């Protein structure tokens, strides 16, 4: 794995863009990470006592019985930490002093909370008419569910994702990752840049981005609403198969490995059948068209498995790659980090870490040829940049010390 050093002085395309991130947990951190990776100055505004909840998601392992906060280390990289209590008036005044110099403000409170704090969008835009405000919630700022808690798991259930995920006859299956949050974060970063373009290129004013977890996830799970209108049928759980094309599944190899195979075009299916020595199946009424194959997917899987199961993982990969058939290995994380393609491209990098020495994490994505992103700094300790940020807003050292004595900030 490629070793890298943090390079805080390297130019990146969003350098000079200041982001105030008041959010917590995954979606907001995923959103601001995209901006930070491309040079934005992202300031995490955190509670002085507990900090962002993501700091407390820890992984225990040999030599680390108390756990290591790998979530924070990865998703808070390139950011700064301002430990500021927004409940007392002194904390509110400090935030108001920061708003005029910011381009973006991200928050993930329940709808109405920002208003109760005295930071309604109109008030923020009065301080900075060009401010882009991202309001991140589970269900959105309006609608009958807007006031309900909106964790990603609830959204993954309600969006239709869980209902179509899993195997026939088995319970609906939630993803074992923060899928709704991650997708919302990516959508949010795109929305921020679209709004910034309106401000910078067209002389427009700031605006509010109403970003729910539900709508981005619903948008990526397929045209299910349209299909339901046409067919009257709801998607069924099909395991590793799909209702779109066949064959598509994972197959066990002789040595206990797994390969994934997807022949989603007619040409690829014919190439596959010739490769496994069954060209006569191309004209078999069960497999002649994609619709035929979907109706007989189980029979087709048995034929493919007979071929794959007689060979080791490496034998299958070498054979199908030589035949230009779309097959790949099913990896776990230990295999991913050792894969030569992942290593050569630097998909994962080893970054310096005070606690572990080196820490693997994903490189900046996507790759820009002329203005790439950058690993500028490790995830901050709580309050690491409190002095720097507040001084940039015009607060005198004595005022910051007073806030610290009052418990409003942590340095």
N, C-alpha and C positions, 0 to 999 in steps of 0.2 A: 504494500500500500504506500502510495506517495506521501512523503512527509512534507508539510508546508509550514511556513512561519506566518504569523499575523503581520500584515503590512498596513498600519493605520494611515500612512501618508499617501498611499496609492490612489490615483484618481479613479472615480467610477461615475457612471452617467447620472446618478441621482444625488451626487454630492452637492451640498448646499440646501437640500430639502429637509426641513426640520419636522419631525413627527412626534406628537405627544401621544403616547400609547397608555391609556388608562384601563385597558382591558385586562382580563384575567383568563387563565387556562389556555386552551389550544388554538381556537379559531383566530383570536386577536393576535396571538403570538405568531401564528403561521402567516397572517397578513403582513404584520410589520416586519417579519423576517425577510419576506420577498423584497421589501423596500430597503431594508438595512443591507442585504447582500449586494445591492446595486448602489450603495453609497449614501443612502439617506441617513441623516442623524436621527436615529430612533431613540427617544427618551422614554423608558419605562417609568411611569409614575406609580410607585408602589406604596402600600401601607408600611410605615416604619417598623412595625412589630413583626408582621408575618410575611410581608412581601407577596409577590405573585404566587398563587396556589401552585403553579407549575414547579416552583422550587421544591415542593414537598413530595413530588412524585419521584421516589427513589428506588434504585435497583440494588439489592444486596448480592454479594458474591464473596468468593474467597479473599480474605484480607480486608473486606469492607462490610463487616456485620451490620453497621448502621445504614448501609446503603449509600449509593452515589446518585446525585441528582442529574442523571444523564439527560432527561427531558429538558431541563433548564439549560444545561450546558450546550445542547445542540440548537434549541429553538430560541435562545436568547443571545446567541453569538451576534457580534457586530452591533450590539445595543448598549445604551448607557442606562444607569439606574439612578433615579431621583426618588429617595424615600421621603414622601410627603403625605401627611395626614390631611385629607381634604374635608374633614368634618368641622374643625374649628375655623373661625373666620380668618385667622392668620394664614392657614393653609389655603383657603380659598383665594385670599389676596395674592399669594405667591403664584397660584395657577393663573389668575387673571393677568399677572405680569408676564407670564410666558406665552399666552395666546397670541399677542400681536406679532411675535417673531416666528410663529409656527405656520406651516403650510397645511398640515393635516392633524386632526385630533380623532383618535379611535377610542370608543367606549363600549362596554358590554354590560351595562347595568340593565335592570328591568326597565321597560318603558315607564317614563315618568320620574325615575330616580334622578336623572340629570337635572330635570326641571326643579325638583325639590332641593337640590344642592345649590340652586341659583345659577346653573349653567345651561339653561335652555338654549337651543340652537339660535334663537333670535338674539339672546344676550351674547353668545360667543361671536356671532357674525357682526354684532355692533362693535365688539373689540377688534375684530379682524374680518372685514368684508370679503376677503378672498380665501377664508378658511374652508377646507374640505372636512366635513364632519362625518365620520363613519359610525353609525349606530348599529351595533351587532347584537342580535338577539336570536332566540330559538325560533320564534314564530313571526317576527316583524313588529313594527310599531303600531299597527292597526289590526283589526280583526278580533273575533271572539276569544282567541287563545293568546292574545298579545301579552296579557298580564301573567300567564302561567310560566313556571320554570321551563326552560328549553334546552336541557342537556342533549348532547349529540345522540345518545342512545335512544331517547324518545323520538327524535327526528328520524333516525334510521328506521325505527319501527313504523312511524306514521307515514313516511314518504312512499311506502310500497317496497322499499328495498328488502326489508327482512322477509316480507311475504313471498318474494320470488327467489330468495336466497336459501340454499340448502337442498335437501333431497326429498323426493316424493315420499309422502307418508311420514315424514319427520317434522318436528316443530320448525316454525320460522327461525331463521338464523341471523343474529346480529353480527356485524363485522367485528373482528377482534382487534380493531384499530380505531382511531378517532376519525373515521371517514368523513362524517358530515362536517366536522370542524375543519379538517384539512381542505376539503373542497370549497367551503365558504371562505376560508382564508385566501385561496388562490383567486376566486372570483372577486373578493374584496380588493386585492392588490390591483387587479385589472381596472376595477371601477375607480379606484383612487387615481390611477394614471389618466383615465379618461376625463375625470373631473379636473385634474391638474392641467391637462391640455386646454380645457375650456378657459381656465384662468390665465395661463401663460401665453398661449398662442392666439387666443381670440379676445383677450381682454375682458373675459367674463368675470362674474362674481363667484364666490364660494357657494357651496350647496351641501345638502344633507344626503348621505347615502344610507338608505334603509336596507340593511343587509341581514337577512334571516339565515338560519342554518337550513331551513326546510327547502326553500326555493332552489338554491344551487344543487342540492342533492337530487331533488326531483328532476332537474333539468338534464342530469347525466345518466339516468337509469334506463333511458330509451324512450321511444315514442309510445309508451304504454297507453296513455289516454287516447291517442288517435287510434291505436290498434283495438282498444276496447270499444270505441265508437263503431269501428268497422265490423268487428267479430262478435261483440257481446260477451267475450270471454276474458276473464282475468288471467294474468300470467300464472303458470303453475311452477312449482319448484322442480327443477330438472337436474339438480346436482351440477355436474361439470358439462352437461350437454346444454345446448341452447335451443330455442324455438326458431332460430333463424337459419342455421345451416348445420349440415352433418356430412362427414364425421367431425366431432369436436369433443375430446375427452382427455383424461389422463390414463396411462396404461402402465401396469407393473412390469418391470423387466426381470430377467432370470435371476439377477443378483440382488433383487430387492429394491432397486431404484425405481424411479418413475419418469416417464416422458409425457409431455403434453403435445397433442397433435391437433391441428386445426386445418382442415382442407375446405375453406369457405368459398372457393370458386370451383366451377365445373372442371376447368383445366387442371387444377391442383388435385382434385379427387381422382381424375383419370390418371394423372402421373403417379399418385399414391398406389392405386390398384395395380398398375403395371409394375411398380417397384416391388411390391410384395408377391409378384408372380400370379396375380389374379386378374389378368386383363379381360377375361370373359365376363367379369362382373360389371363392366362398363355398360354393357347392353342388357344386363339382368333387369327385369321389370321392377325388382325391389329397389334398385340402386341407380336407375338410369338418370333420374333428375334429382335435384335437391329436395323437392317435395317427397319423392319416393324414398329418399334416404332418411328424411325426418320420420316418415312413417315406419321405417324399419331400422331405426338407429341402434337398437339393442343387438340385432343380428349383425349389423355392420361392425359394431364394437367388438363382438366376439371374434370376427374374422381378423380384425387388426390385432387384437390381443394375442391371438394364437401366434402371429408372426413376432410381435414385440416380446412376448413372454418367453420365447425360445432363445433370446439373445440378451447379453448384458447391456447395461446402460451405455457404456462406451461403444459397444458394437452397434447398437441401434443408432446412436448419434452419428457415428462415422458413416454408416450405411445411408441413412436418410439424407444427410447433408450432401453426400456424393450424388444422390439422386435428385437433389434440390427439392426435397419434400419438406414442408414446414413442420418440423419437429424440434422441440427443445427440451432440456432437462427441467425437472421440478426441483428447485433449489431450496435449501434452508439457509439461514443467514451465514452459517459457517462456510457453506459452499460459495455463497455470493462473494464474500470478502476475499476468497482465494481464487476466484475465476480470473483467468488471464485477460479477458476482455475488460472486466471491471478494473483490474490492476493497471493495464496499459493506458486506458483512457482517464484514469484518475477519477473514476466515478465516486469513490470514497477516498478520503484523505485523512492523514494522521496530523492533527493539530496540537500545538502545545497546550498542556493543561497543568495547572499548579498542583492539583490533587493526584492525578494519575500519571503525570509525565507527558504522555501522549494520549489523545482521545480520537478514535475514528468517528467521522461524521460525513454526511454527503457534501460533495463539492457544490459550489454555486451552480444552480441551473435556472434557465437554459444557458447555453454557451453563446456569447456574443463575440463576433470576430474582432470588432474594432473597439468596443467599449465594454469589456467583460466586467462581471461583478468581482468582488474581492472579499477575502477573509481579513477583516480589519482588526478585530479584537475578540478576545474570549468573552463568554457570558459574564456580566458584571456581578460583583458581590453587592449585597443590598446596600444602597446608599453610596456606592462608590463614586458617583459623579454629582452628588448633591451640591457640593460647593461650586463646581464648574458651571452647572446648569443655572443655578440661582444667580450667580454673579453675572452670567450672560444676560439675565433679565434685568440687571441693574440693582440687585440687592447688595447692600454693603456687607462686608465681613461681619461687622458687629450685629447687623440684623439677622444674619444666618446663625450666628452663635446664640442669639436670643431665641430664635425658633428651635434650636437644638435643646436649649435648657427647658423650654416649654414642652418638649416632646413632640413638636410638630414635624420635625425633620430628624433624619438620622444620617450621619456622615461616616 
